[in-house]
């Protein structure tokens, strides 16, 4: 489980860095966002399956397509939501319950 968390965090940080880098390129950056937004939305839904992944996918698409919002680290925020704030098990995580007698 820890390995999956780390991989998702590293991938998310890389995708956030690419999304923010387009803002640094004058004149061309906004046009790159037109190509990056659907790609980022697709990656978000692949990384986080289920309903919350679909919602995050729509939000990351909107965030990337709107001007001056590239500074928001959507992938990192989703990772924090999933593994720090929400603390829900992932779909493929096995939960072992122990009964105390």
N, CA, C and O atoms as CSV, one atom per row, in Angstrom:
chain,resi,resn,atom,element,x,y,z
A,1,UNK,N,N,0.828,-1.198,0.000
A,1,UNK,CA,C,0.000,0.000,0.000
A,1,UNK,C,C,0.866,1.253,0.000
A,1,UNK,O,O,0.583,2.214,-0.716
A,2,UNK,N,N,1.922,1.237,0.807
A,2,UNK,CA,C,2.785,2.411,0.885
A,2,UNK,C,C,3.438,2.697,-0.472
A,2,UNK,O,O,3.617,3.854,-0.851
A,3,UNK,N,N,3.789,1.635,-1.196
A,3,UNK,CA,C,4.403,1.793,-2.503
A,3,UNK,C,C,3.446,2.461,-3.487
A,3,UNK,O,O,3.864,3.305,-4.280
A,4,UNK,N,N,2.171,2.091,-3.443
A,4,UNK,CA,C,1.168,2.698,-4.320
A,4,UNK,C,C,1.001,4.175,-3.984
A,4,UNK,O,O,0.912,5.018,-4.876
A,5,UNK,N,N,0.961,4.478,-2.701
A,5,UNK,CA,C,0.840,5.883,-2.280
A,5,UNK,C,C,1.999,6.717,-2.809
A,5,UNK,O,O,1.802,7.812,-3.336
A,6,UNK,N,N,3.215,6.185,-2.661
A,6,UNK,CA,C,4.398,6.924,-3.105
A,6,UNK,C,C,4.399,7.119,-4.616
A,6,UNK,O,O,4.743,8.198,-5.100
A,7,UNK,N,N,4.017,6.088,-5.364
A,7,UNK,CA,C,3.971,6.209,-6.823
A,7,UNK,C,C,2.953,7.254,-7.262
A,7,UNK,O,O,3.216,8.056,-8.159
A,8,UNK,N,N,1.784,7.235,-6.618
A,8,UNK,CA,C,0.758,8.219,-6.969
A,8,UNK,C,C,1.209,9.634,-6.635
A,8,UNK,O,O,0.934,10.570,-7.386
A,9,UNK,N,N,1.898,9.792,-5.517
A,9,UNK,CA,C,2.387,11.123,-5.138
A,9,UNK,C,C,3.423,11.624,-6.131
A,9,UNK,O,O,3.365,12.778,-6.556
A,10,UNK,N,N,4.367,10.773,-6.506
A,10,UNK,CA,C,5.423,11.186,-7.446
A,10,UNK,C,C,4.821,11.520,-8.809
A,10,UNK,O,O,5.168,12.539,-9.406
A,11,UNK,N,N,3.917,10.664,-9.307
A,11,UNK,CA,C,3.263,10.949,-10.589
A,11,UNK,C,C,2.471,12.249,-10.510
A,11,UNK,O,O,2.498,13.056,-11.440
A,12,UNK,N,N,1.769,12.448,-9.403
A,12,UNK,CA,C,0.983,13.670,-9.233
A,12,UNK,C,C,1.846,14.914,-9.210
A,12,UNK,O,O,1.495,15.929,-9.812
A,13,UNK,N,N,2.971,14.844,-8.520
A,13,UNK,CA,C,3.884,15.993,-8.482
A,13,UNK,C,C,4.439,16.300,-9.870
A,13,UNK,O,O,4.592,17.463,-10.242
A,14,UNK,N,N,4.738,15.252,-10.629
A,14,UNK,CA,C,5.243,15.467,-11.991
A,14,UNK,C,C,4.171,16.097,-12.883
A,14,UNK,O,O,4.456,17.031,-13.632
A,15,UNK,N,N,2.938,15.587,-12.804
A,15,UNK,CA,C,1.865,16.161,-13.621
A,15,UNK,C,C,1.568,17.603,-13.212
A,15,UNK,O,O,1.298,18.443,-14.070
A,16,UNK,N,N,1.614,17.896,-11.917
A,16,UNK,CA,C,1.423,19.275,-11.467
A,16,UNK,C,C,2.534,20.178,-11.988
A,16,UNK,O,O,2.271,21.312,-12.390
A,17,UNK,N,N,3.763,19.694,-11.987
A,17,UNK,CA,C,4.893,20.486,-12.479
A,17,UNK,C,C,4.731,20.794,-13.971
A,17,UNK,O,O,5.001,21.914,-14.406
A,18,UNK,N,N,4.294,19.810,-14.749
A,18,UNK,CA,C,4.081,20.047,-16.183
A,18,UNK,C,C,2.950,21.050,-16.383
A,18,UNK,O,O,3.055,21.949,-17.218
A,19,UNK,N,N,1.884,20.901,-15.629
A,19,UNK,CA,C,0.765,21.829,-15.745
A,19,UNK,C,C,1.153,23.257,-15.401
A,19,UNK,O,O,0.688,24.205,-16.035
A,20,UNK,N,N,2.006,23.407,-14.397
A,20,UNK,CA,C,2.456,24.740,-14.010
A,20,UNK,C,C,3.497,25.297,-14.983
A,20,UNK,O,O,3.594,26.510,-15.165
A,21,UNK,N,N,4.271,24.410,-15.605
A,21,UNK,CA,C,5.311,24.853,-16.537
A,21,UNK,C,C,4.725,25.541,-17.765
A,21,UNK,O,O,5.358,26.428,-18.338
A,22,UNK,N,N,3.535,25.146,-18.170
A,22,UNK,CA,C,2.938,25.781,-19.342
A,22,UNK,C,C,2.662,27.261,-19.087
A,22,UNK,O,O,2.627,28.064,-20.019
A,23,UNK,N,N,2.469,27.611,-17.819
A,23,UNK,CA,C,2.220,29.005,-17.473
A,23,UNK,C,C,3.478,29.857,-17.660
A,23,UNK,O,O,3.386,31.070,-17.849
A,24,UNK,N,N,4.636,29.230,-17.609
A,24,UNK,CA,C,5.899,29.955,-17.710
A,24,UNK,C,C,6.266,30.312,-19.152
A,24,UNK,O,O,7.170,31.120,-19.370
A,25,UNK,N,N,5.597,29.739,-20.117
A,25,UNK,CA,C,5.907,30.000,-21.527
A,25,UNK,C,C,4.951,31.060,-22.048
A,25,UNK,O,O,3.770,30.775,-22.244
A,26,UNK,N,N,5.434,32.279,-22.277
A,26,UNK,CA,C,4.536,33.331,-22.749
A,26,UNK,C,C,4.011,33.045,-24.160
A,26,UNK,O,O,4.706,32.467,-24.995
A,27,UNK,N,N,2.801,33.456,-24.392
A,27,UNK,CA,C,2.081,33.329,-25.662
A,27,UNK,C,C,1.739,31.893,-26.036
A,27,UNK,O,O,0.622,31.643,-26.488
A,28,UNK,N,N,2.635,30.957,-25.869
A,28,UNK,CA,C,2.401,29.571,-26.266
A,28,UNK,C,C,1.714,28.784,-25.148
A,28,UNK,O,O,0.967,27.845,-25.424
A,29,UNK,N,N,1.960,29.158,-23.894
A,29,UNK,CA,C,1.438,28.444,-22.735
A,29,UNK,C,C,-0.062,28.190,-22.753
A,29,UNK,O,O,-0.489,27.059,-22.521
A,30,UNK,N,N,-0.872,29.205,-23.020
A,30,UNK,CA,C,-2.324,28.972,-23.054
A,30,UNK,C,C,-2.757,27.961,-24.120
A,30,UNK,O,O,-3.731,27.234,-23.925
A,31,UNK,N,N,-2.048,27.915,-25.225
A,31,UNK,CA,C,-2.383,26.945,-26.263
A,31,UNK,C,C,-1.955,25.533,-25.865
A,31,UNK,O,O,-2.603,24.554,-26.233
A,32,UNK,N,N,-0.863,25.439,-25.114
A,32,UNK,CA,C,-0.450,24.139,-24.600
A,32,UNK,C,C,-1.469,23.606,-23.598
A,32,UNK,O,O,-1.682,22.397,-23.504
A,33,UNK,N,N,-2.096,24.510,-22.851
A,33,UNK,CA,C,-3.121,24.104,-21.893
A,33,UNK,C,C,-4.309,23.440,-22.584
A,33,UNK,O,O,-4.953,22.566,-22.004
A,34,UNK,N,N,-4.601,23.846,-23.810
A,34,UNK,CA,C,-5.701,23.228,-24.549
A,34,UNK,C,C,-5.432,21.746,-24.815
A,34,UNK,O,O,-6.361,20.939,-24.850
A,35,UNK,N,N,-4.172,21.397,-25.001
A,35,UNK,CA,C,-3.810,19.989,-25.199
A,35,UNK,C,C,-3.607,19.278,-23.863
A,35,UNK,O,O,-3.905,18.090,-23.731
A,36,UNK,N,N,-3.098,20.013,-22.874
A,36,UNK,CA,C,-2.779,19.404,-21.584
A,36,UNK,C,C,-4.034,19.094,-20.761
A,36,UNK,O,O,-4.050,18.097,-20.039
A,37,UNK,N,N,-5.062,19.899,-20.845
A,37,UNK,CA,C,-6.259,19.725,-20.010
A,37,UNK,C,C,-6.919,18.352,-20.196
A,37,UNK,O,O,-7.183,17.685,-19.196
A,38,UNK,N,N,-7.196,17.899,-21.420
A,38,UNK,CA,C,-7.809,16.567,-21.550
A,38,UNK,C,C,-6.867,15.437,-21.128
A,38,UNK,O,O,-7.309,14.427,-20.580
A,39,UNK,N,N,-5.575,15.612,-21.386
A,39,UNK,CA,C,-4.607,14.596,-20.979
A,39,UNK,C,C,-4.557,14.485,-19.457
A,39,UNK,O,O,-4.567,13.382,-18.911
A,40,UNK,N,N,-4.505,15.624,-18.778
A,40,UNK,CA,C,-4.458,15.639,-17.316
A,40,UNK,C,C,-5.737,15.050,-16.720
A,40,UNK,O,O,-5.681,14.318,-15.732
A,41,UNK,N,N,-6.870,15.361,-17.308
A,41,UNK,CA,C,-8.138,14.809,-16.826
A,41,UNK,C,C,-8.161,13.290,-16.977
A,41,UNK,O,O,-8.633,12.584,-16.087
A,42,UNK,N,N,-7.660,12.795,-18.087
A,42,UNK,CA,C,-7.595,11.352,-18.312
A,42,UNK,C,C,-6.674,10.687,-17.288
A,42,UNK,O,O,-7.016,9.643,-16.733
A,43,UNK,N,N,-5.530,11.276,-17.041
A,43,UNK,CA,C,-4.585,10.708,-16.073
A,43,UNK,C,C,-5.165,10.715,-14.663
A,43,UNK,O,O,-4.951,9.774,-13.900
A,44,UNK,N,N,-5.888,11.757,-14.318
A,44,UNK,CA,C,-6.507,11.826,-12.989
A,44,UNK,C,C,-7.509,10.692,-12.806
A,44,UNK,O,O,-7.538,10.051,-11.756
A,45,UNK,N,N,-8.326,10.443,-13.822
A,45,UNK,CA,C,-9.316,9.371,-13.695
A,45,UNK,C,C,-8.655,7.998,-13.672
A,45,UNK,O,O,-9.189,7.075,-13.057
A,46,UNK,N,N,-7.505,7.840,-14.327
A,46,UNK,CA,C,-6.775,6.581,-14.271
A,46,UNK,C,C,-6.121,6.362,-12.904
A,46,UNK,O,O,-6.103,5.245,-12.386
A,47,UNK,N,N,-5.590,7.427,-12.333
A,47,UNK,CA,C,-4.892,7.317,-11.055
A,47,UNK,C,C,-5.845,7.088,-9.892
A,47,UNK,O,O,-5.509,6.374,-8.948
A,48,UNK,N,N,-7.023,7.682,-9.949
A,48,UNK,CA,C,-8.001,7.581,-8.867
A,48,UNK,C,C,-9.329,7.086,-9.445
A,48,UNK,O,O,-10.167,7.888,-9.859
A,49,UNK,N,N,-9.517,5.773,-9.471
A,49,UNK,CA,C,-10.752,5.224,-10.054
A,49,UNK,C,C,-11.966,5.498,-9.168
A,49,UNK,O,O,-11.837,5.792,-7.980
A,50,UNK,N,N,-13.121,5.395,-9.765
A,50,UNK,CA,C,-14.359,5.563,-9.017
A,50,UNK,C,C,-14.927,6.962,-9.145
A,50,UNK,O,O,-14.487,7.770,-9.963
A,51,UNK,N,N,-15.919,7.219,-8.307
A,51,UNK,CA,C,-16.647,8.485,-8.361
A,51,UNK,C,C,-15.749,9.677,-8.059
A,51,UNK,O,O,-15.808,10.690,-8.756
A,52,UNK,N,N,-14.915,9.563,-7.020
A,52,UNK,CA,C,-14.063,10.708,-6.678
A,52,UNK,C,C,-13.025,10.992,-7.757
A,52,UNK,O,O,-12.619,12.140,-7.936
A,53,UNK,N,N,-12.590,9.957,-8.478
A,53,UNK,CA,C,-11.668,10.165,-9.591
A,53,UNK,C,C,-12.324,10.890,-10.751
A,53,UNK,O,O,-11.701,11.721,-11.411
A,54,UNK,N,N,-13.596,10.565,-10.995
A,54,UNK,CA,C,-14.328,11.242,-12.071
A,54,UNK,C,C,-14.560,12.712,-11.737
A,54,UNK,O,O,-14.432,13.585,-12.596
A,55,UNK,N,N,-14.903,12.972,-10.484
A,55,UNK,CA,C,-15.110,14.362,-10.060
A,55,UNK,C,C,-13.798,15.135,-10.156
A,55,UNK,O,O,-13.768,16.259,-10.658
A,56,UNK,N,N,-12.718,14.532,-9.673
A,56,UNK,CA,C,-11.402,15.184,-9.735
A,56,UNK,C,C,-10.974,15.394,-11.182
A,56,UNK,O,O,-10.322,16.389,-11.497
A,57,UNK,N,N,-11.334,14.472,-12.055
A,57,UNK,CA,C,-11.001,14.590,-13.469
A,57,UNK,C,C,-11.660,15.825,-14.086
A,57,UNK,O,O,-11.023,16.569,-14.832
A,58,UNK,N,N,-12.915,16.032,-13.776
A,58,UNK,CA,C,-13.626,17.216,-14.288
A,58,UNK,C,C,-13.001,18.488,-13.717
A,58,UNK,O,O,-12.808,19.469,-14.436
A,59,UNK,N,N,-12.689,18.465,-12.425
A,59,UNK,CA,C,-12.101,19.650,-11.789
A,59,UNK,C,C,-10.721,19.980,-12.357
A,59,UNK,O,O,-10.406,21.149,-12.576
A,60,UNK,N,N,-9.891,18.951,-12.598
A,60,UNK,CA,C,-8.567,19.215,-13.150
A,60,UNK,C,C,-8.679,19.724,-14.591
A,60,UNK,O,O,-7.875,20.554,-15.014
A,61,UNK,N,N,-9.659,19.237,-15.343
A,61,UNK,CA,C,-9.861,19.747,-16.695
A,61,UNK,C,C,-10.213,21.232,-16.664
A,61,UNK,O,O,-9.643,22.026,-17.412
A,62,UNK,N,N,-11.145,21.598,-15.805
A,62,UNK,CA,C,-11.548,23.004,-15.688
A,62,UNK,C,C,-10.383,23.862,-15.218
A,62,UNK,O,O,-10.161,24.958,-15.733
A,63,UNK,N,N,-9.642,23.359,-14.238
A,63,UNK,CA,C,-8.496,24.116,-13.699
A,63,UNK,C,C,-7.430,24.343,-14.768
A,63,UNK,O,O,-6.848,25.425,-14.834
A,64,UNK,N,N,-7.171,23.357,-15.589
A,64,UNK,CA,C,-6.136,23.494,-16.617
A,64,UNK,C,C,-6.592,24.339,-17.800
A,64,UNK,O,O,-5.769,24.992,-18.441
A,65,UNK,N,N,-7.868,24.337,-18.095
A,65,UNK,CA,C,-8.364,25.069,-19.259
A,65,UNK,C,C,-8.534,26.565,-18.964
A,65,UNK,O,O,-8.424,27.396,-19.865
A,66,UNK,N,N,-8.803,26.898,-17.702
A,66,UNK,CA,C,-8.980,28.302,-17.334
A,66,UNK,C,C,-7.636,29.010,-17.219
A,66,UNK,O,O,-6.676,28.426,-16.716
A,67,UNK,N,N,-7.551,30.247,-17.673
A,67,UNK,CA,C,-6.285,30.970,-17.557
A,67,UNK,C,C,-5.981,31.345,-16.104
A,67,UNK,O,O,-6.885,31.590,-15.304
A,68,UNK,N,N,-4.701,31.384,-15.789
A,68,UNK,CA,C,-4.173,31.814,-14.488
A,68,UNK,C,C,-4.530,30.880,-13.331
A,68,UNK,O,O,-4.378,31.272,-12.174
A,69,UNK,N,N,-4.994,29.670,-13.601
A,69,UNK,CA,C,-5.285,28.725,-12.523
A,69,UNK,C,C,-4.286,27.570,-12.504
A,69,UNK,O,O,-4.439,26.627,-11.728
A,70,UNK,N,N,-3.266,27.644,-13.356
A,70,UNK,CA,C,-2.282,26.560,-13.438
A,70,UNK,C,C,-1.474,26.408,-12.152
A,70,UNK,O,O,-0.839,25.374,-11.946
A,71,UNK,N,N,-1.486,27.386,-11.315
A,71,UNK,CA,C,-0.712,27.354,-10.080
A,71,UNK,C,C,-1.308,26.370,-9.061
A,71,UNK,O,O,-0.625,25.967,-8.119
A,72,UNK,N,N,-2.563,25.987,-9.245
A,72,UNK,CA,C,-3.227,25.066,-8.313
A,72,UNK,C,C,-2.702,23.646,-8.544
A,72,UNK,O,O,-2.805,23.132,-9.658
A,73,UNK,N,N,-2.141,23.003,-7.514
A,73,UNK,CA,C,-1.609,21.643,-7.671
A,73,UNK,C,C,-2.708,20.585,-7.512
A,73,UNK,O,O,-2.811,19.954,-6.460
A,74,UNK,N,N,-3.504,20.396,-8.520
A,74,UNK,CA,C,-4.681,19.526,-8.460
A,74,UNK,C,C,-4.352,18.083,-8.085
A,74,UNK,O,O,-5.026,17.485,-7.246
A,75,UNK,N,N,-3.319,17.529,-8.706
A,75,UNK,CA,C,-2.963,16.140,-8.439
A,75,UNK,C,C,-2.484,15.964,-6.999
A,75,UNK,O,O,-2.824,14.978,-6.344
A,76,UNK,N,N,-1.710,16.904,-6.517
A,76,UNK,CA,C,-1.218,16.828,-5.139
A,76,UNK,C,C,-2.367,16.998,-4.153
A,76,UNK,O,O,-2.408,16.314,-3.130
A,77,UNK,N,N,-3.287,17.887,-4.442
A,77,UNK,CA,C,-4.447,18.060,-3.568
A,77,UNK,C,C,-5.309,16.806,-3.542
A,77,UNK,O,O,-5.842,16.445,-2.492
A,78,UNK,N,N,-5.452,16.143,-4.674
A,78,UNK,CA,C,-6.225,14.903,-4.706
A,78,UNK,C,C,-5.532,13.815,-3.902
A,78,UNK,O,O,-6.194,13.041,-3.211
A,79,UNK,N,N,-4.209,13.744,-3.982
A,79,UNK,CA,C,-3.459,12.768,-3.199
A,79,UNK,C,C,-3.649,13.042,-1.706
A,79,UNK,O,O,-3.884,12.124,-0.921
A,80,UNK,N,N,-3.543,14.318,-1.328
A,80,UNK,CA,C,-3.745,14.678,0.082
A,80,UNK,C,C,-5.158,14.331,0.531
A,80,UNK,O,O,-5.348,13.824,1.636
A,81,UNK,N,N,-6.133,14.595,-0.298
A,81,UNK,CA,C,-7.521,14.265,0.031
A,81,UNK,C,C,-7.683,12.759,0.228
A,81,UNK,O,O,-8.320,12.315,1.184
A,82,UNK,N,N,-7.108,11.986,-0.672
A,82,UNK,CA,C,-7.283,10.538,-0.644
A,82,UNK,C,C,-6.548,9.871,0.517
A,82,UNK,O,O,-7.106,8.996,1.178
A,83,UNK,N,N,-5.309,10.273,0.771
A,83,UNK,CA,C,-4.478,9.536,1.718
A,83,UNK,C,C,-4.235,10.235,3.057
A,83,UNK,O,O,-3.803,9.591,4.012
A,84,UNK,N,N,-4.502,11.525,3.142
A,84,UNK,CA,C,-4.240,12.227,4.400
A,84,UNK,C,C,-5.533,12.676,5.058
A,84,UNK,O,O,-5.776,12.363,6.223
A,85,UNK,N,N,-6.363,13.404,4.325
A,85,UNK,CA,C,-7.561,13.978,4.927
A,85,UNK,C,C,-8.693,12.965,5.017
A,85,UNK,O,O,-9.342,12.876,6.060
A,86,UNK,N,N,-8.951,12.208,3.974
A,86,UNK,CA,C,-10.087,11.294,3.929
A,86,UNK,C,C,-9.781,9.966,4.613
A,86,UNK,O,O,-10.620,9.435,5.340
A,87,UNK,N,N,-8.616,9.442,4.390
A,87,UNK,CA,C,-8.147,8.187,4.969
A,87,UNK,C,C,-9.093,7.022,4.722
A,87,UNK,O,O,-9.362,6.227,5.623
A,88,UNK,N,N,-9.594,6.928,3.503
A,88,UNK,CA,C,-10.402,5.789,3.096
A,88,UNK,C,C,-9.491,4.776,2.425
A,88,UNK,O,O,-8.535,5.156,1.749
A,89,UNK,N,N,-9.771,3.500,2.599
A,89,UNK,CA,C,-8.964,2.498,1.900
A,89,UNK,C,C,-9.224,2.560,0.406
A,89,UNK,O,O,-10.324,2.893,-0.035
A,90,UNK,N,N,-8.200,2.236,-0.363
A,90,UNK,CA,C,-8.365,2.182,-1.810
A,90,UNK,C,C,-9.177,0.950,-2.159
A,90,UNK,O,O,-9.345,0.058,-1.327
A,91,UNK,N,N,-9.678,0.894,-3.374
A,91,UNK,CA,C,-10.543,-0.202,-3.792
A,91,UNK,C,C,-9.837,-1.553,-3.752
A,91,UNK,O,O,-10.469,-2.567,-3.457
A,92,UNK,N,N,-8.537,-1.582,-4.045
A,92,UNK,CA,C,-7.829,-2.852,-4.076
A,92,UNK,C,C,-7.101,-3.139,-2.764
A,92,UNK,O,O,-6.324,-4.091,-2.689
A,93,UNK,N,N,-7.334,-2.348,-1.750
A,93,UNK,CA,C,-6.699,-2.548,-0.455
A,93,UNK,C,C,-7.519,-3.560,0.357
A,93,UNK,O,O,-8.749,-3.506,0.384
A,94,UNK,N,N,-6.830,-4.456,0.997
A,94,UNK,CA,C,-7.482,-5.483,1.813
A,94,UNK,C,C,-7.501,-5.008,3.265
A,94,UNK,O,O,-6.479,-4.590,3.809
A,95,UNK,N,N,-8.680,-5.079,3.882
A,95,UNK,CA,C,-8.834,-4.669,5.272
A,95,UNK,C,C,-9.040,-5.916,6.116
A,95,UNK,O,O,-9.919,-6.732,5.839
A,96,UNK,N,N,-8.230,-6.050,7.132
A,96,UNK,CA,C,-8.341,-7.178,8.033
A,96,UNK,C,C,-8.847,-6.650,9.360
A,96,UNK,O,O,-8.201,-5.823,10.003
A,97,UNK,N,N,-10.015,-7.139,9.762
A,97,UNK,CA,C,-10.585,-6.710,11.025
A,97,UNK,C,C,-10.303,-7.766,12.087
A,97,UNK,O,O,-10.452,-8.964,11.842
A,98,UNK,N,N,-9.899,-7.318,13.249
A,98,UNK,CA,C,-9.635,-8.225,14.355
A,98,UNK,C,C,-10.670,-7.985,15.440
A,98,UNK,O,O,-10.966,-6.844,15.798
A,99,UNK,N,N,-11.205,-9.057,15.947
A,99,UNK,CA,C,-12.196,-8.943,17.013
A,99,UNK,C,C,-11.497,-9.102,18.355
A,99,UNK,O,O,-10.783,-10.078,18.589
A,100,UNK,N,N,-11.712,-8.134,19.225
A,100,UNK,CA,C,-11.108,-8.189,20.551
A,100,UNK,C,C,-12.111,-8.817,21.508
A,100,UNK,O,O,-13.250,-8.368,21.629
A,101,UNK,N,N,-11.658,-9.866,22.183
A,101,UNK,CA,C,-12.545,-10.591,23.088
A,101,UNK,C,C,-12.216,-10.253,24.522
A,101,UNK,O,O,-12.857,-10.766,25.439
